Amino acid sequence: MKTAIRVGIAATAALGLMTAAPVSSAAEHAPARTKQTNTTLATVDIKGVQVDKKASADTRRIIEADAPAAAAAANVCGSGYTISTGAWRYDGYGTTYTWTNGTSGSGYYDKPICAVFFNDSGYTKYMGVRLKSNYTADAPAEDFGAFGSYAGPVYQKRGYCGTVYSYMEASNGSVLVDRVQTVGSCN
């Protein structure tokens, strides 16, 4: 089912039918604009994708290189998850994206987070994504299995400043991806 969803999302993005990340020739050449959303999280626009203003240069490059794929990842997370807090590409094997809706619970770092780990290899792999909150009392959310398209989405109510773990194995069991990243720009 996930493969069909991913293929459908990718085809929709390729045809330019997605509403989450409109990309026009003007947007492609315009400099990134800074804006304040209706939440406490400042963002920049990168080819129609809203990105946390404090996101790393690597995150910005990954999204700029393939904004339709980033928008597809946001669509997998569901309605409201429209602000990228991070993107990490792993040697052509996969790309992990984290998204927020920008709302805060009791504080700035209490933003809900969604994580998706896309399989970019073209082959079904044993892989997974685990999202930990920035609070030790919260249980991690994870999705592991054999996937041809992506692992996730997984969610944390207070995931900003937590961690996202991405894992992938080759068919012979050797580890291709085994990485932990911090979600968001944290002190």
TILUM-216908 format. One record per residue (C-alpha): residue in one letter; z, x, y; chain. Coordinates in pm, 1 decimal. Layout:
residues N
  r        c3        c1        c2  c
  A         Z         X         Y  A
...
END
This chain:
residues 187
  r        c3        c1        c2  c
  M       0.0       0.0       0.0  A
  K      87.1     281.0     241.3  A
  T    -254.0     443.1     183.8  A
  A    -428.8     120.5     275.7  A
  I    -218.3      86.3     588.9  A
  R    -286.3     448.9     692.3  A
  V    -660.1     414.7     625.6  A
  G    -667.8      89.5     822.9  A
  I    -477.9     244.6    1113.3  A
  A    -697.0     555.8    1112.2  A
  A   -1014.6     345.9    1101.6  A
  T    -889.7     128.3    1384.9  A
  A    -804.8     437.1    1589.6  A
  A   -1144.9     592.0    1517.1  A
  L   -1319.7     276.3    1634.9  A
  G   -1119.5     276.1    1956.5  A
  L    -963.4     -62.1    1880.8  A
  M    -601.5      45.0    1915.8  A
  T    -404.9     -83.4    2207.6  A
  A    -114.0     161.0    2170.5  A
  A    -308.5     458.8    2298.1  A
  P    -618.8     376.0    2496.7  A
  V    -822.9     688.3    2549.7  A
  S   -1099.0     687.7    2807.7  A
  S   -1305.2     968.2    2951.2  A
  A   -1103.7     946.2    3273.6  A
  A    -775.8     969.0    3081.6  A
  E    -900.9    1267.4    2883.9  A
  H    -956.1    1474.1    3197.0  A
  A    -677.1    1346.7    3417.1  A
  P    -365.2    1561.2    3449.0  A
  A     -51.6    1430.9    3279.1  A
  R     137.6    1195.9    3508.5  A
  T     513.6    1173.3    3517.3  A
  K     666.4     830.8    3522.9  A
  Q    1000.8     666.9    3468.1  A
  T     990.0     388.5    3211.7  A
  N    1208.3      84.1    3240.7  A
  T    1471.8     279.1    3046.8  A
  T    1666.1     596.4    3116.6  A
  L    1406.7     820.2    2947.2  A
  A    1151.7     986.7    3176.3  A
  T     806.5    1025.3    3021.0  A
  V     470.2    1187.9    3080.1  A
  D     139.2    1031.0    2985.5  A
  I     -72.5    1246.1    2751.7  A
  K    -407.6    1079.9    2684.9  A
  G    -248.3     735.8    2687.7  A
  V      56.2     832.9    2477.9  A
  Q     399.2     825.9    2644.7  A
  V     591.6    1145.1    2565.7  A
  D     952.1    1233.4    2647.9  A
  K     929.7    1442.4    2966.0  A
  K    1158.6    1701.4    2803.3  A
  A     944.9    1729.3    2485.7  A
  S     845.9    2078.7    2377.2  A
  A     513.2    2236.6    2468.2  A
  D     421.7    2225.9    2097.1  A
  T     479.3    1849.4    2086.2  A
  R     259.6    1805.0    2391.6  A
  R     -19.0    2019.6    2237.2  A
  I      -9.7    1829.4    1906.5  A
  I     -34.4    1492.4    2080.6  A
  E    -303.5    1611.5    2319.8  A
  A    -509.6    1749.5    2029.5  A
  D    -514.1    1412.8    1848.1  A
  A    -381.7    1126.1    2060.2  A
  P    -528.6     854.7    1830.3  A
  A    -333.7     997.1    1531.8  A
  A     -16.3    1003.8    1740.4  A
  A     -75.1     641.7    1843.1  A
  A    -129.7     549.3    1477.6  A
  A     207.9     707.3    1394.9  A
  A     371.7     497.4    1666.6  A
  N     210.9     184.0    1521.9  A
  V     358.9     265.2    1179.7  A
  C     704.3     267.0    1342.0  A
  G     647.2     -83.4    1473.6  A
  S     673.6    -277.9    1793.4  A
  G     851.2    -108.8    2079.9  A
  Y     846.3     247.2    1942.8  A
  T     609.5     383.3    2206.0  A
  I     772.7     702.0    2341.3  A
  S     719.6    1023.3    2146.8  A
  T    1027.8    1244.6    2120.6  A
  G     868.5    1509.6    1899.0  A
  A     572.3    1614.1    1685.9  A
  W     553.0    1903.5    1440.2  A
  R     241.5    2014.7    1248.4  A
  Y     289.5    2209.4     925.1  A
  D      -8.3    2436.2     842.0  A
  G    -251.9    2150.5     779.4  A
  Y     -27.5    1996.3     511.2  A
  G     136.2    1733.6     727.5  A
  T     258.1    1622.7    1068.7  A
  T     594.9    1468.2    1149.1  A
  Y     633.3    1237.6    1448.7  A
  T     949.5    1090.0    1597.1  A
  W     944.8     789.0    1831.4  A
  T    1190.0     587.7    2036.8  A
  N    1179.9     262.4    2225.6  A
  G    1375.4     432.8    2505.2  A
  T    1672.7     199.7    2500.5  A
  S    2022.8     342.4    2493.6  A
  G    2334.6     221.2    2321.0  A
  S    2657.5     349.1    2470.0  A
  G    2500.6     666.1    2611.1  A
  Y    2187.8     867.5    2682.7  A
  Y    2177.6    1022.1    2333.4  A
  D    2220.1     688.4    2151.2  A
  K    1849.9     605.0    2144.8  A
  P    1701.5     444.9    1833.0  A
  I    1459.1     681.1    1656.2  A
  C    1181.3     628.9    1402.5  A
  A    1034.3     916.0    1197.4  A
  V     710.5     933.1     997.4  A
  F     576.6    1234.8     802.9  A
  F     198.3    1211.8     763.3  A
  N      23.6    1375.7     469.6  A
  D    -270.5    1565.3     623.0  A
  S    -371.9    1738.5     296.5  A
  G    -605.5    1466.6     172.2  A
  Y    -426.7    1452.9    -165.9  A
  T    -128.1    1259.7    -295.2  A
  K     180.3    1483.1    -279.5  A
  Y     547.8    1449.8    -353.7  A
  M     690.0    1439.6      -2.8  A
  G     957.1    1285.8     209.6  A
  V    1121.0    1244.6     545.2  A
  R    1493.5    1219.9     620.2  A
  L    1632.7    1119.0     958.7  A
  K    1994.3    1195.3    1044.9  A
  S    2179.5    1048.6    1337.4  A
  N    2359.5    1262.7    1592.2  A
  Y    2682.1    1103.6    1456.0  A
  T    2824.6    1236.5    1129.0  A
  A    2955.7     890.5    1033.8  A
  D    2601.1     749.0    1013.5  A
  A    2429.8     778.0     674.4  A
  P    2086.6     944.5     681.2  A
  A    1775.2     730.1     632.7  A
  E    1508.8     872.4     400.9  A
  D    1186.7     797.5     214.0  A
  F    1078.5    1031.8     -69.6  A
  G     806.3     984.4    -330.9  A
  A     442.7    1053.3    -412.7  A
  F     238.7     952.9    -108.5  A
  G    -125.7     990.6     -15.0  A
  S     -78.0     887.0     346.8  A
  Y     276.4     916.1     481.8  A
  A     647.2     906.1     408.5  A
  G     851.9     667.3     618.5  A
  P     896.5     509.0     854.0  A
  V    1270.7     569.7     858.8  A
  Y    1506.1     462.3    1138.3  A
  Q    1835.5     560.1    1300.5  A
  K    2005.4     345.6    1565.9  A
  R    2150.6     659.1    1731.0  A
  G    1896.2     922.3    1628.7  A
  Y    1826.0    1108.3    1952.4  A
  C    1970.9    1460.5    1914.0  A
  G    1988.6    1409.0    1538.8  A
  T    1759.8    1588.9    1293.2  A
  V    1443.5    1508.2    1103.2  A
  Y    1374.9    1677.1     769.0  A
  S    1019.5    1700.0     630.2  A
  Y     946.1    1805.4     272.3  A
  M     627.1    1838.1      65.4  A
  E     541.1    1990.6    -272.8  A
  A     212.1    2103.5    -426.0  A
  S     111.0    1953.7    -762.8  A
  N     250.7    2264.1    -937.3  A
  G     592.3    2207.0    -776.5  A
  S     573.7    2485.5    -520.2  A
  V     715.8    2394.0    -181.3  A
  L     459.7    2351.6      98.2  A
  V     683.8    2207.8     372.1  A
  D    1063.6    2235.1     396.0  A
  R    1161.1    2202.6     762.7  A
  V    1440.7    2058.5     975.0  A
  Q    1377.2    1982.4    1344.5  A
  T    1600.2    1850.3    1623.3  A
  V    1495.4    1508.4    1753.0  A
  G    1464.4    1501.8    2129.5  A
  S    1558.1    1756.2    2390.9  A
  C    1926.9    1824.9    2341.5  A
  N    2179.5    2070.8    2483.1  A
END
